[in-house]
Amino acid sequence: MTVVHLTEHAPAVSVPLPDAAGRAVAASRILDTAAPDPYRTGHWTLRAGSKVGAVSLPVPGGDPVTVRITPKVPIARLFFLIGYSLDPRGWRDGDVEAGDHDELLPALAHAVERQVDRALRQGLLQGYTAVEESALVVRGRIREAEQIRRRFGAALPVEIAYDEFTTDIAENRILRAAVERLLRLPGVPQDVRRRLLHQRVRLADVTPLVRGQELPEWHATRLNSRYQHALQLAGVVLDGSSPGHVAGELRIDGFLFDMNKLFEDFVTVALREAFRGTDRTCRFQDPHHLDEAGGIRMKPDFVLYGPDGEPQAVADAKYKAEKSGGYPDGDLYQMLAYCTALHLREGHLIYAKGNAPHAAHRVRHAGIVLHQHALDLGRGPADLLGEIRSLARQMAAGGTE
């Protein structure tokens, strides 16, 4: 099996790959660049973008090729961003443990297995699920319309519906699906794989999810509180799972996280938490129009509304690092449009890395100040959240025109 190791947003590299394997990687569209190397026969030029994770791609007439994309941020920090975005009030540092693994796939598999093990220590959760079936004995209620339609007046069998108290519920199905997803991936350490197999045995009586179907819904309650961390992490694995079919009916197994989306989710959730308990309202991806006719739509990542219901601040999260020439000017133009449409004096662009923690630009003839903030994702969780709270105070101090 061919294994390709890449790093997110790193320079393109020339990798020895058979043509069939290279075409499979290109068809998956998981990389920003995947093309034959014009200078080296039998090599492909590959470059990863913002997606991180691991996928296994089938190669016609050959062994599968595995692509592993490592994030630039430490694994522990990545898990913090994920965990806090999912449950900011229930999150605690160390809830998601990566073990001694430095790579994303082994660390995630370890974390999922540990959380599933904790969830199942008191046994499988049970709940009521609706069942409709044909039976020789009446149980629950008779589905009269179905009985007439299917049985034409016959007394037996009877079409019935009832609620069954069972372990075959959404929560257990999701855990089993996440375990099986990880077991299909090469690169999971043997000790972790062995423990995952044990968890699958514990969930053997649960109906497996059909590939391609949407995940069943679950709702946090007092009864499933011991499951909630495991379900959230399982959801990360399954929501980030690669689609079953992509271009050319190529079937792939794996999971991918989009760091752009992950960073945006973390920043907006952390800002919302910073304003919790105040008289202000926060909205994500808030729809607005730039023009009076309503033809030019825009959705800022984060809009803060004051007590009077009017916009008070706007922010956009950008998973970008500042280069020698600065951040892209297009980001400033976009924020200027937001400020103009929302009638704000200030706008805030929040980046993942920068040469300085803060820069400000006053727009000529407009009086609008565009702020560029750089977070340090290398800092500890408490320090990083402190940066967000400081930014929130600055946003609250701004005002409208």
N, C-alpha and C positions, 0 to 999 in steps of 0.2 A: 504494500500500500504506500502511495506517495503522500507525504505530509508537507504542506507549505506553511511556514511560519512568517507572519507579517506583523507589523505594528501600525496602529491607526495613525493616519496622517503622516506617515514616514515617507521619505523619498522612494521613488520607484526602484525596484530591484529586478535583476535578470535572474530568472529561476529556470533550471533545467526541467522541462516538462515534455512528455510526448504530445503530439499535436491533438490527439483525441482528448487528453486530459486538459490541455489548455483551452480547447473549445468548450469543454464542459464548464470550466471556471468562468469563461467569458459569458456563456449562456445564462449562468446563474445570476448575473448582474449584482453580485454582492461586493464587488470591488470598483473603485473609481476608474482604474486602468487595468485592462487584461488584453494584451495584444502580442503577437509574435515579435520577438526581438529582431529587428532588421539586421543587426550586426553579428548575431550569434545563432547559428543553426541549432535547432532543438531546444532553444530557450524562449521563454515568454517574459515580457515585461509586465510586472504586477505592482499595483499600488493600492493600498487600502485607504478608504475614506474615513467616515465617522462611525462606521459599524464595527463592533467588536464581538467576539464570540468564536464559535467553532461550528463548521458544517462539514458533512460528508457528502460528496457528489459522486453519483454513478458515472462510469466512463464506458461507453459502448465498446464491447470487445476487450475490456481491460479491467484492472483492479480499480476500486474507487479512489478518489483523491480527497484528502482532508485538508481544509483550509482553516488555520487558527489565526485569529487576529487579536493581538494583545493590546489592551488599553494602555495609554501613557500614564494614567494615574495609577497609584498603587491599588492592589486588589481590595485591601481593607477600606480604602477611601471609596472605591466604586460601590462596595456593598453598603457603605454608609449613605451614599447618595440614593441608592435604590430603596433602602429601608426607610429613610426619613421621608422620601417622596410618597411612599405607600401609607405610612402611619406615623406622622410627626409627633403626635402626643403619646403614642404607645411605644415609640422607638426608644431603645436604650443602647448605649455603646456596648458592643459585644454580643448583642442579640443574634447577629448573623456571624458565625465564626467560620473563617476560611481554613482553619487548621494551619499546617505548615506548608501549604501549597502556594506557589508563587504564580502559577498560571491560572487563567480564568476558568477553564473547564474543570480541572480537578478541584479547584476551590469551590466552585458553584455546586458541583456534585456532592462534595463533602458537606457543604452548608445545608443543602436540601435534605440529605440523609439524616443529619443531626436533628433538624427541625421536625421531620416526619417521625423520627424515633421518639422525640419528646411528646409529640401529639398523641402517639399510639400507646404510650406506657400504661395508661389506664384502660386500655382496650379500645376497640373501634367505636366511634360515635354512632349512635342509632337515632333514627328519626322516622317520621311518617312520610310515605310516598304514595301517590295516587296510582292505583292499579285498575286496569280495565281488562277483563278476560271472559272467556266462555268457561262455564263450570257446570257440574252436575248437582251442586249444592248451592243454595242461595246464601250469599255472604254480602253484607253491605246493602246496596240498593240495586234493583233491577233497572237496566237501561232499556226502558220500554220501547222507545223508537228503534233502537238497534235490534231488539228482540224481534219486533215485527218485520223489520227490513231483511234480516238475515235468516230467521227461522220460520217465517210464514205461518205462524200460529202454533208451531210445535212447542211442547212443554219443555223439552230438554234437547240440548243443553241450554243453560240460561246465560244471557249476557248480563254481567254484573260489574259493579264498580265499588271499590272499597279502599280504605287507607290502611296500608300495612306498615307496621313498626319494624324497621329493618336497618341493616348496616349499608344497604345499597342506596346511598344518598349522595347528593352532589358533592359534599365535602370529601368523602372517601374516593369518589370517582376522580376528582381533581388530583388528589395525592397520588393515586395509582398512575394516572396519565403522566404526571411529572416524573415519577420514578422510571416508568417505561421509556419515556423520552430520553432520559440520561443513559439508560442501559443500552440504547441503540447506538450510542456514540463511541467511537474508538478514542482512546486517550484518557478514559476514566481509570484511575489507579486501581489495582487489583483489590486492595483492602477496602476501598470505597465501593467498588463494584460488588464485592461480596456482601457488604452491609445493605446495599440497595436491593440485591436479590432477596435478602431476608425480609426487607420491608414489603417487597412484592408478594412474598408468601403470606404475610400477615393480611394483605389486601386481596387475596386470591378470590374471595367470594364476592367481590365488588365487580359490577359490570364495567368492562373496559370501554373507554370512549372510542367512537368511530372516528377514524382519521378524517379531518376536514370539517367535522361538525364544530359548531360553536361550543365553548365551555359552558357547562350548566351554571346557573346563577346560584350564589350563596349569599347569605346576609349575616353580618356579625350579630351574635346574640350571646346571652350569658351561658347558654348551653354549649356553644362551640368555642368558648373563649380559649381553651387549651389548643385548639386547632388553628387559631387565626394567624399566628406568625408563619406556620408551615404553609397555610393556604396562600398567603401573600407571596411567599417566596416561590411556591409552585406556580402561581400565576405569572410570575416574572419569567420562569422557564417556558411556560406554554404560550404566553402572549408574545414572547420574543422568538418563539420557534419559527423556523423558516417555513414558508408555505409548502404544502405538499406538491404543488405543481407550479412551475414557472414557464418561461418561454420554451416552446418546443416540447412540452410535456416532460420536462426534466424533473425527476423526483429527488428531493434532497432532504436529509435529516440534519437537525441541529438547532441552534438558537443563535440569534443575533440581537444585540442591543444597539440602538442608535444613540450615540453619545450626545448628539444635538438635542434629541428629545429628552434624554435623561437629565441633562444639565438644565434645560428649560423647566422641566417638571420640578427639579429640586429648588431652583431659584424662586419660582412662583409660589410653591408651597411654603418655603421658608419665609418669604415676604408676607404671605397671608398669615402665618403664625405670628410674625412680629407685630401685626396689627390686630391680632385677636384681643378682644376685650375693650377695644376702642369704639368710638362712634363712627368709624369709617367702614366702608364696604369694599371688598376686593373682587375683581372679576378677571377670569382667565380667558384668553382668546376672545376678547370683547369685540363684537362686530360693529364697525362704524363705516362711514363713507367720507371720502375726501372732498367730493364735489357736492354742490347743492342738489343736483339732479339725482343723486344716489346711484351713479353709474360706476364709480370707482370704489370698490370695496377694500377694506383693510381690517386686520385683526391683530392689534397689539397683544403681546404675551400677557401683560399685566396692566390693569387700569385700577387706580385707587379713587374711590368716590368719597366725597366729604359728607358731613351730616345733612347737607342740603340736597344731596343727590346729584351734585355736579362733579365732573371729573376734577380731581385734585393733582394727580400725578400719573405718569405713564412710564413703563419700563419694558425693555426687550432684552431677552437673554440670548447671548451669542457664544456658542462653544467654539471660540477662536482664540488663538494666541497672537499677541501683537508682534508684527515683524519689524524689520529694521526701518521700513518706510511707514510704520504706523498701522492702524486698523484700516479696513476698507472704507473709502469715502462713502460708498453706497449705504452703509449703515447709518451714517449721519444724515444723508438725504431722507432715508426712510423715517428716522426719528423726527426730523423737521416736519415731515408731512403729518405725522401723528400729532405733534404739538399744535400745528396749525389747525387741524380739523377739530381737536379737542379744546382749543382755545386756552392752551397752557403756556406758561412762561418758561418751563423747564422740562427736559426729557432725559431719561436715564438709560444708557446702554450698559449692560452688565456682561463682562467677558470672563472667560475661564483663566486667562493668564495675560499679564501685561508687563511692560517695563517699569511702570509706575502705578501705584494703587488708584490714582484718580487724575483725570484731565478734564478740562472744561473749555468749550468753544462758544463764544457769543456770536450769533449770526448777525451779519450786517443788515441794517435797516429793518430788522424784525424784533430785536430785543429778546430773542429766545436764546437760552443757554442750554447747550447739549452736553451732558455729562457722560464721561466714559469711565466706568469703574472696572477694575481688574481684581477678581477674587484669587486667592491663593489656595488651590485645591490640595496643595501639599501640607497645609496646616491641619491640626487636629480638629475633630468635629466641633468641639466647644468654641475654638477660635474662629472657625469658619462661620458658624452661626452668629457669633459676635459681629463679624464683618457684615452679615446680612442685616442684623438689627441696627447697626450704625447707619447703613444705607437707608433703611426704612425711616429712621429719624430725619435724615436729610430730605427724603421724599416728602415726609409729612410737613416739613418746614417750608416747602415750595408752595406755589399758589398759581392761580389763574391770572390771565391778563386783565 
